[in-house]
Amino acid sequence: MTIQPSKSPIGLDGVPAAETVLSHVDGEKGELIIAGEHVADLARKSSFEGVTARLWSAANATLISEAEVRAALGEARARAFARLPQLLGAAEGLSVVDGFRSAVAGLRAESGLTHDATIVGAMPVIAAALVQRAKGAAPKFPNPTLSHAGDTLAMLHGRTPNASEAAALDAYFVTVSDHGMNASTFAARVVASTQADLFAAITAGYCALTGPLHGGAPEPVLEMLDAIGTRERIAPWIDSALARGERLMGFGHRVYRVRDPRADVLKTAIERLATNTTDLPFAAEVEAYARAALRRSKPDRPLDTNVEFFTAILLDALSIPRQAFTPIFAVARSAGWTAHAREQQRRGRLLRPSSVYVGDMPS
């Protein structure tokens, strides 16, 4: 059989799959708008609970306040903790990433309560419990009076975070809460379009996130920085990697043709964190040299800093284990997933793209 090259967009590039009021990505301008605000402005003036309220309000065409979201998520974290024995049972013997998938798949409707809050509230409880179990420790009870970001850190570390730590993780949660029709959001919308419940849709979203082409880059960024090690090794290490045709982790994006706007938001959050465990000047030197080297070696391909570069540094500065990076990403993105799934369900139309057959025809 001879397969002829297709003239259709490969990977659905540039093909609109839905109309949405939730977020907009302009790869040429390097622009991300979430619920009517540029991401940098949103990160500066809103909390995760605030952006979640905006997303849920827009998706459901029903106003919900930040205070209502804060209360609902706090209560949902407490309920999820009570269910941990059942949720973690299916995750026995699995890694944190795989155990998180199994536990999220075990979430179910709670009588009289919104599925959205049940899902978003449960995720940090599950992630933190898996991290504690990996250390041989018992899960830490959530504190509903803390912010979602603050309580996530408290459950991960067994102590109440200081204000700068909570603010840094909150900025990360806001920044990655939604990002247009990315692979995991599209997966969630496809499942939601069948009128399957929200739990099935969000489980599908997380499964897509675990793929290395979507949400798996932060940990390799740290491995790259570890391998470079010192300032003297930056140039020879990067030049050698590019000469071998290797990819520099944290650079390049499927959509952005210029710098990822989320990168600078997270860089600012790291600067405000002012932790002694983070060598931001070293990372900045690696970033600067890598950007210049990529322009020299690949002048026809726009490869600039993406969100994963500073995500890795921020999460590492907050002492979040590398094995938990993907689940922590999901904690934030669950706000967008639930909103997109609700928006898709309200549209009431099954997502059913066509394909281009390039195989043999019958004689």
C-alpha positions in Angstrom: 0.0 0.0 0.0 1.3 3.4 -0.9 0.4 6.3 1.4 0.1 9.6 -0.4 1.0 12.8 1.5 -2.1 14.4 3.0 -3.0 18.0 2.2 -5.0 18.2 5.4 -3.6 20.0 8.5 -1.4 17.5 10.3 -2.3 17.4 14.0 -5.4 19.6 13.4 -3.1 22.7 13.3 -5.2 25.8 12.7 -8.5 23.9 12.7 -11.1 25.4 15.1 -12.7 22.7 17.1 -15.0 24.8 19.3 -16.0 28.3 20.2 -15.1 29.3 23.7 -15.3 32.2 26.1 -12.6 30.8 28.4 -9.2 31.5 26.9 -7.4 32.6 23.8 -3.9 31.9 22.6 -2.2 33.9 19.9 1.1 32.2 19.0 2.3 34.9 16.7 1.9 37.7 19.2 2.8 35.6 22.2 -0.5 36.4 23.9 -2.6 34.4 26.4 -6.0 35.7 27.5 -7.8 33.8 30.2 -11.4 34.8 31.0 -11.0 38.2 29.5 -7.6 39.1 31.0 -4.0 38.9 29.8 -2.3 36.2 31.8 0.3 38.6 33.4 -2.5 41.0 34.6 -4.5 38.0 35.9 -1.5 36.6 37.8 -0.9 40.0 39.3 -4.3 40.8 40.6 -6.2 37.5 41.0 -5.9 34.2 43.0 -6.5 30.7 41.8 -9.9 30.8 43.4 -10.6 34.1 41.6 -9.6 32.7 38.1 -11.6 29.5 38.8 -14.6 31.7 39.6 -14.2 33.5 36.4 -13.8 30.3 34.3 -16.8 28.6 36.0 -19.0 31.6 35.7 -18.2 32.0 32.0 -18.6 28.3 31.2 -22.0 28.0 33.0 -23.3 31.5 32.2 -24.0 31.8 35.9 -22.1 34.1 38.2 -20.1 32.5 41.0 -17.9 34.5 43.4 -14.4 34.0 44.4 -15.6 33.6 48.0 -18.0 30.8 47.0 -15.2 29.0 45.1 -12.8 29.4 48.1 -15.4 27.9 50.4 -16.4 25.1 48.0 -12.8 24.0 47.4 -12.0 24.0 51.1 -14.9 21.8 51.9 -14.1 19.6 48.9 -10.6 19.1 50.1 -11.9 17.9 53.5 -14.3 15.5 51.9 -11.6 14.1 49.6 -9.3 13.4 52.6 -12.1 11.3 54.2 -12.2 9.2 51.0 -8.5 8.7 50.7 -8.5 5.1 51.8 -10.8 4.2 48.8 -9.1 6.5 46.4 -5.6 5.4 47.1 -6.5 1.7 47.2 -6.4 1.5 43.4 -3.1 3.4 43.4 -1.2 0.8 45.4 2.2 0.0 44.0 2.0 2.7 41.3 4.2 5.8 40.8 2.9 9.2 41.9 2.0 10.0 38.3 0.2 6.8 37.6 -1.3 6.6 41.1 -2.8 10.0 40.6 -4.5 8.9 37.4 -6.0 5.9 39.2 -7.2 7.9 42.1 -8.7 10.7 40.0 -10.6 8.0 38.0 -12.1 6.8 41.3 -13.8 10.1 42.0 -17.5 10.1 41.9 -20.6 12.3 42.3 -21.4 13.5 45.8 -25.1 14.0 46.6 -26.2 17.6 46.3 -22.7 18.9 45.6 -21.2 20.2 42.4 -18.9 17.9 40.5 -16.6 20.7 39.6 -15.6 21.5 43.2 -15.4 17.8 44.1 -12.8 17.3 41.3 -10.7 20.5 41.7 -10.8 20.1 45.5 -9.7 16.5 45.5 -6.7 16.8 43.3 -4.2 18.4 45.7 -5.3 16.1 48.4 -4.6 13.1 46.2 -1.3 14.5 45.0 0.0 15.3 48.4 -1.1 11.9 49.9 0.8 10.1 47.1 3.9 12.2 47.8 3.6 11.4 51.6 3.1 7.7 50.9 6.2 7.7 48.7 8.1 9.0 51.7 6.5 6.4 54.0 4.4 9.0 55.8 0.8 9.4 56.5 -1.3 11.9 54.5 -1.7 15.4 56.0 -5.2 16.6 56.8 -6.2 19.6 54.7 -6.9 23.0 56.2 -10.1 24.5 54.6 -9.2 28.0 55.9 -6.0 28.1 53.7 -6.0 29.1 50.1 -6.0 26.2 47.6 -2.3 26.9 46.8 -1.4 27.3 50.5 -3.2 24.1 51.5 -1.5 22.2 48.7 1.9 23.1 50.0 0.8 22.4 53.6 -0.3 18.9 52.7 2.8 18.3 50.6 5.3 19.4 53.3 3.4 18.9 56.6 3.7 22.6 57.6 1.9 25.8 56.9 3.7 27.6 54.1 4.8 31.2 54.5 3.1 34.0 52.6 5.7 34.2 49.8 5.6 30.4 49.2 1.8 30.3 49.0 1.9 33.4 46.7 4.4 31.7 44.4 2.4 28.5 43.9 -0.8 30.6 43.6 0.8 32.5 40.7 1.7 29.2 39.1 -1.8 27.9 39.5 -3.3 31.0 37.9 -0.8 31.1 35.1 -1.4 27.5 33.9 -5.1 27.3 34.9 -6.2 27.3 31.2 -4.5 27.5 27.8 -6.8 27.3 24.9 -7.4 24.1 23.0 -4.3 22.2 24.2 -4.2 18.4 24.0 -5.6 17.7 27.5 -8.4 20.2 27.2 -9.4 18.9 23.8 -9.4 15.4 25.2 -11.7 16.5 28.1 -14.0 18.3 25.7 -14.3 15.3 23.4 -15.4 13.1 26.3 -17.7 15.8 27.6 -19.3 16.2 24.2 -20.5 12.6 24.4 -22.4 13.8 27.6 -20.3 11.5 29.7 -20.0 12.9 33.2 -17.4 15.4 34.4 -15.3 12.8 36.2 -14.8 10.8 32.9 -13.9 14.0 31.0 -11.3 15.2 33.6 -9.7 11.7 33.8 -9.3 11.9 30.0 -7.7 15.3 30.4 -5.2 14.1 32.9 -4.3 11.0 30.8 -3.4 13.3 27.9 -1.4 15.5 30.2 0.9 12.6 31.1 2.3 12.4 27.6 5.8 13.8 27.2 4.8 16.0 24.3 2.3 17.8 26.5 2.9 18.1 30.2 6.2 16.2 30.8 8.9 18.8 30.3 9.5 20.4 33.7 11.5 17.5 35.2 13.8 17.2 32.2 14.5 21.0 32.5 16.0 20.4 36.0 17.9 17.4 34.7 19.4 19.6 32.0 20.4 22.3 34.6 21.9 19.6 36.8 23.9 18.2 33.9 25.2 21.7 32.9 26.2 22.3 36.6 28.3 25.4 36.4 28.5 28.6 34.5 31.7 27.5 32.7 29.9 24.5 31.2 26.8 26.4 29.9 28.2 27.2 26.4 30.1 23.9 25.7 27.2 21.8 27.1 24.5 23.5 25.0 26.6 23.7 21.9 27.4 20.0 22.1 23.7 19.1 22.7 22.6 21.0 19.7 25.4 19.5 17.6 24.1 16.1 18.5 20.6 17.2 17.4 19.2 17.0 20.9 16.2 19.1 22.1 16.8 21.7 24.7 14.1 21.2 27.3 12.1 24.3 28.2 12.5 25.8 24.7 10.1 25.8 21.8 6.3 25.5 21.7 3.7 23.9 19.4 1.8 27.2 19.2 4.0 30.1 20.3 6.3 31.5 17.6 7.7 33.9 20.1 8.4 33.8 23.8 5.7 32.1 25.9 4.0 34.9 27.8 3.7 32.6 30.9 7.5 32.3 31.2 8.0 35.9 32.4 5.0 35.6 34.8 6.7 32.6 36.5 10.1 34.2 36.4 8.7 37.2 38.4 7.1 34.8 40.8 10.4 33.1 41.4 12.1 36.5 42.0 9.5 37.4 44.6 10.0 34.0 46.3 13.6 34.9 47.0 14.6 31.4 48.2 18.2 30.5 48.9 17.7 27.1 47.2 17.3 28.6 43.7 20.1 30.0 41.6 18.0 32.1 39.4 21.0 34.0 37.9 22.5 30.7 36.7 19.2 29.7 35.2 18.9 33.0 33.5 22.4 32.6 32.0 21.4 29.2 30.7 18.2 30.6 29.2 20.0 33.5 27.5 22.7 31.4 26.0 20.2 28.7 24.9 18.0 31.3 23.2 21.0 32.7 21.3 22.4 29.3 20.4 19.0 28.2 19.0 18.7 31.3 16.9 22.2 30.5 15.4 21.6 26.8 14.9 18.0 26.9 13.8 17.4 30.4 12.2 14.3 29.2 10.4 12.6 27.8 13.5 11.4 30.1 16.2 12.4 28.3 19.4 12.0 30.6 22.5 11.6 30.0 26.2 8.3 28.2 27.1 6.4 27.9 30.4 8.2 24.6 31.4 11.6 26.3 31.9 10.5 28.5 34.8 7.9 26.0 36.0 10.6 23.6 36.8 12.6 26.2 38.7 9.6 27.4 40.6 8.3 24.0 41.7 11.8 23.0 42.6 12.3 26.1 44.7 9.1 25.2 46.6 10.6 21.7 47.3 7.9 19.9 45.4 9.2 16.5 44.4 9.9 16.1 40.7 7.7 13.0 40.5 4.8 15.2 41.5 5.2 17.9 38.9 2.6 16.5 36.5 -0.1 16.0 39.2 0.6 19.5 40.5 0.1 20.8 36.9 -3.2 19.0 36.9 -4.2 20.6 40.2 -4.0 24.0 38.4 -5.3 22.9 35.0 -8.4 21.2 36.5 -10.0 24.6 36.7 -9.8 25.0 32.9 -10.7 21.3 32.3 -13.9 21.5 34.3 -14.9 24.8 32.7 -14.2 23.6 29.1 -16.1 20.3 29.8 -19.1 22.3 31.1 -19.0 24.7 28.2 -18.9 21.7 25.8 -21.8 20.0 27.5 -23.9 23.1 27.3 -23.3 23.2 23.5 -24.8 19.8 23.3 -22.9 18.7 20.1 -20.8 15.6 19.7 -17.2 16.3 18.6 -16.8 14.0 15.7 -14.0 15.1 13.3 -13.5 13.5 9.9 -10.5 11.8 8.6 -8.8 11.6 5.2 -8.5 8.0 3.9 -5.2 7.5 2.2 -5.3 3.7 2.0 -6.1 1.4 -1.0 -9.5 1.4 -2.5 -11.3 -1.9 -3.4 -10.9 -3.1 -7.0 
